């Protein structure tokens, strides 16, 4: 029996294209903005989505929704692909103010200089905070300051915490706006003193060389009043 090699090539090409489409849907589906409610959908508020988080919380969900700027780790993408779970990003930026909305208890966390201690602190804050927490990442100090001041002026957040080693520079740039009270914190242990003297709405921590326990203690003072 003679087999048309051209026909075989077409069939193989279609099969590969179908497999690639399924793979792309599982891995890149987080970029979709379809907000239609689906059965067994689960919304995750963590800024970083890992396979362990999915394993613990996804259950039998066939679709999950993550924050607009949430980061999916490679293990999370593999987990989604292997189980055929769709992932979409929330259409609306969490914490965006509406008319009359109270954002005084909300926080924007902006990460410039990332460390393991920062990742753990941000993840814990996001999972335990009672109010709205938005996590963003910027490539440099100037961009972080712009993002932070804009969030405050547009009332997308009531307070902002920036993790940047150029803390003094960031505070100087931010304080050019009369509606911003920025404070650079070189020593997280001084949070209480700064609160009493300045009452900032924009905090900048220099994270390099600081342990998770130092950052955690300082952040708990900001958000939970030291509890």
Secondary structure as UniProt FT lines:
FT   HELIX           5..28
FT   HELIX           29..31
FT   TURN            39..40
FT   STRAND          41..43
FT   STRAND          48..49
FT   HELIX           51..57
FT   TURN            59..60
FT   STRAND          63..66
FT   TURN            68..69
FT   STRAND          71..72
FT   HELIX           74..83
FT   STRAND          86..89
FT   TURN            94..95
FT   TURN            99..100
FT   TURN            104..105
FT   STRAND          107..111
FT   HELIX           116..128
FT   STRAND          133..137
FT   HELIX           141..153
FT   TURN            154..155
FT   STRAND          159..163
FT   HELIX           167..174
FT   TURN            175..176
FT   TURN            178..179
FT   STRAND          182..185
FT   HELIX           188..190
FT   HELIX           191..198
FT   STRAND          202..205
FT   TURN            208..209
FT   HELIX           212..224
FT   TURN            225..226
//
